[in-house]
Amino acid sequence: MIHNVTIPFSFDTSPIEQQIANIGEQEVLRIIREITMKGIYSVLPKKNEWYRGSTPKSDDEVDWNSYIKNHLYSWIEDNSQKIVDEAALLLAMRAGRSKKWREVLEEYRVEQP
């Protein structure tokens, strides 16, 4: 004859669940970082790029000089008129010690959008 005996005891699984959640969170963060960095590096120029399609894998491989130079020149080209206008205004402000210069400067300010 077989008798089933049940012995009740409580087993708290919350520490195990917390550990599994922490491991999962760390893995998700690692994957997101990896995908994000891969996307960022894919648009940056590589030092000593000897064939097309090579992308940097770390900050040490990025040609920051080329990247900054290209973007800086592009920005200067796009904003050259504003730069010249601001420089002219600064020169006029420094020269604006006399009343006549202040009048000319005021006319310039009115014309600016």
N, CA and C atoms as a LAMMPS dump frame, in Angstrom:
ITEM: TIMESTEP
0
ITEM: NUMBER OF ATOMS
339
ITEM: BOX BOUNDS ff ff ff
-5.0000000000000000e+02 5.0000000000000000e+02
-5.0000000000000000e+02 5.0000000000000000e+02
-5.0000000000000000e+02 5.0000000000000000e+02
ITEM: ATOMS id mol type element x y z
1 1 1 N 0.818 -1.159 0
2 1 2 C 0 0 0
3 1 3 C 0.882 1.249 0
4 2 1 N 0.503 2.246 -0.806
5 2 2 C 1.262 3.488 -0.929
6 2 3 C 0.487 4.6 -0.224
7 3 1 N 1.23 5.327 0.624
8 3 2 C 0.63 6.469 1.326
9 3 3 C 1.395 7.735 0.923
10 4 1 N 0.655 8.739 0.496
11 4 2 C 1.241 10.037 0.166
12 4 3 C 1.288 10.892 1.42
13 5 1 N 2.477 11.401 1.715
14 5 2 C 2.652 12.249 2.878
15 5 3 C 3.117 13.618 2.379
16 6 1 N 2.44 14.648 2.811
17 6 2 C 2.789 16.011 2.423
18 6 3 C 3.353 16.734 3.637
19 7 1 N 4.556 17.263 3.486
20 7 2 C 5.177 18.013 4.567
21 7 3 C 5.235 19.468 4.123
22 8 1 N 4.463 20.361 4.726
23 8 2 C 4.451 21.761 4.315
24 8 3 C 5.687 22.506 4.855
25 9 1 N 6.295 23.27 3.993
26 9 2 C 7.359 24.186 4.404
27 9 3 C 7.337 25.369 3.447
28 10 1 N 7.798 26.512 3.93
29 10 2 C 7.79 27.693 3.08
30 10 3 C 9.212 27.942 2.582
31 11 1 N 9.271 28.29 1.348
32 11 2 C 10.559 28.531 0.694
33 11 3 C 10.464 29.892 0.021
34 12 1 N 11.262 30.855 0.458
35 12 2 C 11.214 32.219 -0.08
36 12 3 C 12.089 32.303 -1.327
37 13 1 N 11.473 32.527 -2.474
38 13 2 C 12.211 32.597 -3.744
39 13 3 C 12.531 34.028 -4.153
40 14 1 N 12.17 35.023 -3.343
41 14 2 C 12.398 36.42 -3.744
42 14 3 C 13.876 36.769 -3.934
43 15 1 N 14.831 36.263 -3.13
44 15 2 C 16.245 36.579 -3.415
45 15 3 C 16.709 36.018 -4.765
46 16 1 N 16.237 34.838 -5.092
47 16 2 C 16.602 34.229 -6.379
48 16 3 C 15.987 35.04 -7.519
49 17 1 N 14.722 35.427 -7.359
50 17 2 C 14.062 36.239 -8.381
51 17 3 C 14.766 37.573 -8.554
52 18 1 N 15.187 38.19 -7.464
53 18 2 C 15.902 39.464 -7.523
54 18 3 C 17.231 39.3 -8.252
55 19 1 N 17.953 38.228 -7.969
56 19 2 C 19.234 37.976 -8.637
57 19 3 C 19.036 37.769 -10.131
58 20 1 N 18.017 37.023 -10.501
59 20 2 C 17.718 36.8 -11.928
60 20 3 C 17.354 38.119 -12.593
61 21 1 N 16.576 38.966 -11.909
62 21 2 C 16.204 40.278 -12.455
63 21 3 C 17.444 41.151 -12.645
64 22 1 N 18.364 41.13 -11.684
65 22 2 C 19.597 41.922 -11.798
66 22 3 C 20.452 41.448 -12.968
67 23 1 N 20.584 40.149 -13.111
68 23 2 C 21.365 39.601 -14.229
69 23 3 C 20.726 39.994 -15.556
70 24 1 N 19.41 39.89 -15.643
71 24 2 C 18.702 40.284 -16.868
72 24 3 C 18.87 41.761 -17.174
73 25 1 N 18.805 42.591 -16.15
74 25 2 C 18.975 44.039 -16.343
75 25 3 C 20.374 44.359 -16.863
76 26 1 N 21.379 43.746 -16.277
77 26 2 C 22.748 43.97 -16.723
78 26 3 C 22.949 43.508 -18.167
79 27 1 N 22.352 42.407 -18.529
80 27 2 C 22.483 41.887 -19.895
81 27 3 C 21.803 42.82 -20.896
82 28 1 N 20.63 43.314 -20.535
83 28 2 C 19.918 44.247 -21.414
84 28 3 C 20.717 45.534 -21.579
85 29 1 N 21.277 46.061 -20.481
86 29 2 C 22.098 47.274 -20.565
87 29 3 C 23.324 47.051 -21.443
88 30 1 N 23.953 45.887 -21.326
89 30 2 C 25.124 45.571 -22.146
90 30 3 C 24.757 45.527 -23.624
91 31 1 N 23.627 44.901 -23.946
92 31 2 C 23.194 44.796 -25.344
93 31 3 C 22.842 46.17 -25.902
94 32 1 N 22.121 46.98 -25.129
95 32 2 C 21.754 48.331 -25.588
96 32 3 C 23.002 49.17 -25.811
97 33 1 N 23.953 49.106 -24.895
98 33 2 C 25.202 49.866 -25.058
99 33 3 C 25.96 49.405 -26.295
100 34 1 N 26.036 48.109 -26.494
101 34 2 C 26.757 47.57 -27.647
102 34 3 C 26.127 48.033 -28.961
103 35 1 N 24.811 47.957 -29.051
104 35 2 C 24.114 48.386 -30.272
105 35 3 C 24.267 49.889 -30.483
106 36 1 N 24.143 50.673 -29.406
107 36 2 C 24.272 52.125 -29.503
108 36 3 C 25.671 52.533 -29.955
109 37 1 N 26.691 51.946 -29.331
110 37 2 C 28.069 52.29 -29.694
111 37 3 C 28.382 51.863 -31.128
112 38 1 N 27.852 50.735 -31.543
113 38 2 C 28.062 50.282 -32.923
114 38 3 C 27.455 51.291 -33.9
115 39 1 N 26.256 51.805 -33.588
116 39 2 C 25.613 52.809 -34.43
117 39 3 C 26.382 54.113 -34.469
118 40 1 N 26.9 54.537 -33.319
119 40 2 C 27.672 55.779 -33.262
120 40 3 C 28.966 55.637 -34.052
121 41 1 N 29.685 54.541 -33.832
122 41 2 C 30.961 54.333 -34.528
123 41 3 C 30.779 54.16 -36.033
124 42 1 N 29.601 53.703 -36.453
125 42 2 C 29.388 53.481 -37.889
126 42 3 C 29.375 54.783 -38.686
127 43 1 N 29.131 55.924 -38.028
128 43 2 C 29.093 57.2 -38.745
129 43 3 C 30.348 58.035 -38.535
130 44 1 N 31.297 57.533 -37.772
131 44 2 C 32.529 58.27 -37.51
132 44 3 C 33.648 57.781 -38.417
133 45 1 N 34.542 58.691 -38.827
134 45 2 C 35.664 58.279 -39.682
135 45 3 C 36.702 57.505 -38.878
136 46 1 N 37.352 56.569 -39.544
137 46 2 C 38.364 55.748 -38.888
138 46 3 C 39.752 56.233 -39.245
139 47 1 N 40.656 56.165 -38.275
140 47 2 C 42.055 56.49 -38.554
141 47 3 C 42.605 55.464 -39.525
142 48 1 N 43.427 55.927 -40.444
143 48 2 C 44.09 55.039 -41.4
144 48 3 C 43.118 54.093 -42.097
145 49 1 N 42.041 54.65 -42.597
146 49 2 C 41.058 53.816 -43.299
147 49 3 C 41.652 53.388 -44.628
148 50 1 N 42.019 52.148 -44.747
149 50 2 C 42.693 51.676 -45.954
150 50 3 C 41.756 50.958 -46.895
151 51 1 N 40.523 50.729 -46.48
152 51 2 C 39.539 50.204 -47.418
153 51 3 C 38.166 50.718 -47.025
154 52 1 N 37.295 50.787 -48.026
155 52 2 C 35.955 51.297 -47.78
156 52 3 C 35.163 50.341 -46.899
157 53 1 N 34.324 50.911 -46.082
158 53 2 C 33.455 50.103 -45.259
159 53 3 C 34.018 49.782 -43.882
160 54 1 N 35.244 50.197 -43.612
161 54 2 C 35.771 49.914 -42.282
162 54 3 C 35.238 50.947 -41.306
163 55 1 N 34.801 50.483 -40.179
164 55 2 C 34.3 51.386 -39.147
165 55 3 C 35.104 51.179 -37.878
166 56 1 N 35.274 52.237 -37.097
167 56 2 C 36.038 52.095 -35.855
168 56 3 C 35.283 51.224 -34.851
169 57 1 N 36.024 50.591 -33.982
170 57 2 C 35.425 49.741 -32.955
171 57 3 C 35.569 50.352 -31.561
172 58 1 N 36.421 51.376 -31.438
173 58 2 C 36.61 52.039 -30.147
174 58 3 C 36.991 53.499 -30.385
175 59 1 N 37.031 54.267 -29.307
176 59 2 C 37.384 55.687 -29.41
177 59 3 C 38.798 55.888 -29.947
178 60 1 N 39.681 54.941 -29.66
179 60 2 C 41.062 55.061 -30.117
180 60 3 C 41.181 54.98 -31.64
181 61 1 N 40.223 54.342 -32.29
182 61 2 C 40.275 54.172 -33.744
183 61 3 C 39.58 55.298 -34.505
184 62 1 N 38.902 56.2 -33.808
185 62 2 C 38.152 57.282 -34.459
186 62 3 C 39.109 58.418 -34.817
187 63 1 N 38.974 58.914 -36.043
188 63 2 C 39.771 60.057 -36.49
189 63 3 C 39.032 61.331 -36.094
190 64 1 N 39.196 61.719 -34.827
191 64 2 C 38.469 62.875 -34.3
192 64 3 C 38.873 64.161 -35.005
193 65 1 N 40.123 64.284 -35.386
194 65 2 C 40.596 65.483 -36.075
195 65 3 C 39.801 65.705 -37.36
196 66 1 N 39.669 64.67 -38.153
197 66 2 C 38.924 64.769 -39.407
198 66 3 C 37.447 65.067 -39.146
199 67 1 N 36.869 64.383 -38.183
200 67 2 C 35.45 64.556 -37.868
201 67 3 C 35.148 65.989 -37.449
202 68 1 N 35.939 66.511 -36.519
203 68 2 C 35.712 67.869 -36.024
204 68 3 C 35.987 68.899 -37.114
205 69 1 N 37.05 68.676 -37.869
206 69 2 C 37.391 69.612 -38.94
207 69 3 C 36.259 69.698 -39.964
208 70 1 N 35.732 68.554 -40.397
209 70 2 C 34.641 68.547 -41.377
210 70 3 C 33.418 69.266 -40.853
211 71 1 N 33.04 68.985 -39.609
212 71 2 C 31.848 69.617 -39.051
213 71 3 C 32.065 71.099 -38.765
214 72 1 N 33.266 71.454 -38.327
215 72 2 C 33.554 72.858 -38.06
216 72 3 C 33.524 73.669 -39.353
217 73 1 N 34.188 73.175 -40.396
218 73 2 C 34.179 73.88 -41.675
219 73 3 C 32.762 73.977 -42.238
220 74 1 N 32.002 72.93 -42.092
221 74 2 C 30.61 72.955 -42.563
222 74 3 C 29.812 74.006 -41.803
223 75 1 N 29.99 74.054 -40.472
224 75 2 C 29.263 75.036 -39.671
225 75 3 C 29.677 76.455 -40.036
226 76 1 N 30.974 76.682 -40.208
227 76 2 C 31.459 78.018 -40.57
228 76 3 C 30.91 78.424 -41.929
229 77 1 N 30.882 77.49 -42.868
230 77 2 C 30.351 77.796 -44.2
231 77 3 C 28.87 78.153 -44.129
232 78 1 N 28.108 77.412 -43.34
233 78 2 C 26.671 77.668 -43.205
234 78 3 C 26.378 78.982 -42.488
235 79 1 N 27.251 79.386 -41.573
236 79 2 C 26.993 80.563 -40.746
237 79 3 C 27.949 81.709 -41.013
238 80 1 N 28.596 81.71 -42.154
239 80 2 C 29.624 82.722 -42.42
240 80 3 C 29.059 84.143 -42.38
241 81 1 N 27.877 84.354 -42.922
242 81 2 C 27.307 85.703 -42.922
243 81 3 C 27.011 86.175 -41.504
244 82 1 N 26.504 85.279 -40.661
245 82 2 C 26.233 85.648 -39.267
246 82 3 C 27.529 85.988 -38.539
247 83 1 N 28.578 85.229 -38.81
248 83 2 C 29.871 85.471 -38.172
249 83 3 C 30.404 86.847 -38.565
250 84 1 N 30.319 87.159 -39.855
251 84 2 C 30.793 88.453 -40.341
252 84 3 C 29.961 89.58 -39.727
253 85 1 N 28.645 89.39 -39.665
254 85 2 C 27.773 90.414 -39.087
255 85 3 C 28.094 90.66 -37.613
256 86 1 N 28.294 89.587 -36.865
257 86 2 C 28.621 89.727 -35.444
258 86 3 C 29.974 90.41 -35.264
259 87 1 N 30.941 90.044 -36.089
260 87 2 C 32.264 90.67 -36.005
261 87 3 C 32.16 92.162 -36.313
262 88 1 N 31.374 92.505 -37.325
263 88 2 C 31.198 93.918 -37.67
264 88 3 C 30.515 94.667 -36.533
265 89 1 N 29.539 94.039 -35.911
266 89 2 C 28.851 94.668 -34.791
267 89 3 C 29.804 94.885 -33.613
268 90 1 N 30.648 93.9 -33.337
269 90 2 C 31.616 94.054 -32.251
270 90 3 C 32.603 95.178 -32.543
271 91 1 N 33.061 95.251 -33.782
272 91 2 C 33.968 96.338 -34.155
273 91 3 C 33.275 97.682 -34.02
274 92 1 N 32.037 97.731 -34.441
275 92 2 C 31.293 98.986 -34.343
276 92 3 C 31.054 99.373 -32.886
277 93 1 N 30.815 98.39 -32.037
278 93 2 C 30.606 98.691 -30.619
279 93 3 C 31.874 99.245 -29.993
280 94 1 N 32.998 98.688 -30.366
281 94 2 C 34.259 99.198 -29.82
282 94 3 C 34.58 100.587 -30.349
283 95 1 N 34.205 100.826 -31.594
284 95 2 C 34.462 102.14 -32.175
285 95 3 C 33.369 103.127 -31.797
286 96 1 N 32.314 102.635 -31.175
287 96 2 C 31.151 103.465 -30.893
288 96 3 C 31.28 104.379 -29.7
289 97 1 N 32.427 104.892 -29.46
290 97 2 C 32.609 105.804 -28.338
291 97 3 C 32.109 107.203 -28.685
292 98 1 N 32.095 107.54 -29.968
293 98 2 C 31.615 108.87 -30.349
294 98 3 C 30.125 108.797 -30.678
295 99 1 N 29.487 109.946 -30.669
296 99 2 C 28.048 110.004 -30.913
297 99 3 C 27.716 109.57 -32.333
298 100 1 N 28.513 109.974 -33.306
299 100 2 C 28.248 109.63 -34.696
300 100 3 C 28.301 108.115 -34.893
301 101 1 N 29.3 107.469 -34.303
302 101 2 C 29.407 106.016 -34.424
303 101 3 C 28.228 105.318 -33.756
304 102 1 N 27.759 105.843 -32.627
305 102 2 C 26.604 105.244 -31.949
306 102 3 C 25.366 105.329 -32.823
307 103 1 N 25.205 106.406 -33.556
308 103 2 C 24.06 106.535 -34.462
309 103 3 C 24.133 105.497 -35.58
310 104 1 N 25.32 105.323 -36.141
311 104 2 C 25.504 104.321 -37.199
312 104 3 C 25.231 102.932 -36.642
313 105 1 N 25.711 102.665 -35.452
314 105 2 C 25.501 101.372 -34.818
315 105 3 C 24.015 101.124 -34.571
316 106 1 N 23.298 102.128 -34.154
317 106 2 C 21.87 101.985 -33.916
318 106 3 C 21.124 101.672 -35.21
319 107 1 N 21.519 102.311 -36.314
320 107 2 C 20.929 102.003 -37.627
321 107 3 C 21.187 100.547 -37.995
322 108 1 N 22.387 100.055 -37.723
323 108 2 C 22.738 98.646 -38.009
324 108 3 C 21.873 97.696 -37.204
325 109 1 N 21.676 98.014 -35.947
326 109 2 C 20.866 97.143 -35.097
327 109 3 C 19.428 97.09 -35.574
328 110 1 N 18.892 98.18 -36.042
329 110 2 C 17.523 98.214 -36.543
330 110 3 C 17.397 97.344 -37.787
331 111 1 N 18.416 97.352 -38.641
332 111 2 C 18.387 96.565 -39.875
333 111 3 C 18.505 95.071 -39.635
334 112 1 N 19.13 94.655 -38.522
335 112 2 C 19.336 93.224 -38.239
336 112 3 C 18.005 92.565 -37.928
337 113 1 N 17.79 91.321 -38.441
338 113 2 C 16.508 90.614 -38.164
339 113 3 C 16.441 90.1 -36.756
